[in-house]
Amino acid sequence: MSKIYGEGDNKVKALDDVSISIEHGEVVLIVGSSGSGKSTLLNMIGLLDHPTNGKISIDGVDTTTLSDNNISSFRNKKLGFIFQFSNLLSDLSVLENVLLPRQIGGTDNTAEKEAIDLLKAVGLEDQMYKRANKI
C-alpha cells in the first residue's frame, strides 16, 4: 500500500509500496527514525486513515471497501489500541474505562468478568473501582 499526502509539488510519500503480513498472536514492533512513516503505517493498520493506493486486509476482509459505518464497527470488534499515553475518561472508574469499548460494541454479558480478568492480569484489580484520574 502507499500513502501520499498533499498535491502537485507538495506531495509527500509517507508510505511507498509497503507490504506487511502479521499473523494472529504475533508481536510486532514498528521502529524507525522520525518521519519514516511509522505513525502513518499504524493509522493505516488501525483503519484511522485510507491508503492512496493498495488495500488493507484483516481477517480476510478488504477493509478499503468498507463504508465509514462498517469501518467503525469492524474496528470496534477486530482491533485494539494501546496508546503511548493514558487516554482514560477521568469521570469513569478504571473498570468502566476497560468496559467502554465492549459496551459500545454491544457485546454479551461476559464483558465485565473479562474486564476484571484483564485488570487482574496487569495487577490493577485493587484499582478497578477508583476513578481513572485518581490512580
Secondary structure, 3 states (H helix, E strand, C coil): CEEEECCHHHCEEEECCCCCCCCCCCCCCCCCCCCCCHHHHHHHHCCCCCCCECCCEECCEEHHHCCHHHHHHHHHHHCCCCCCCCCCCCCCEHHHHHHHHHHHHCCCCCHHHHHHHHHHHCCCHHHCCCEHHHC
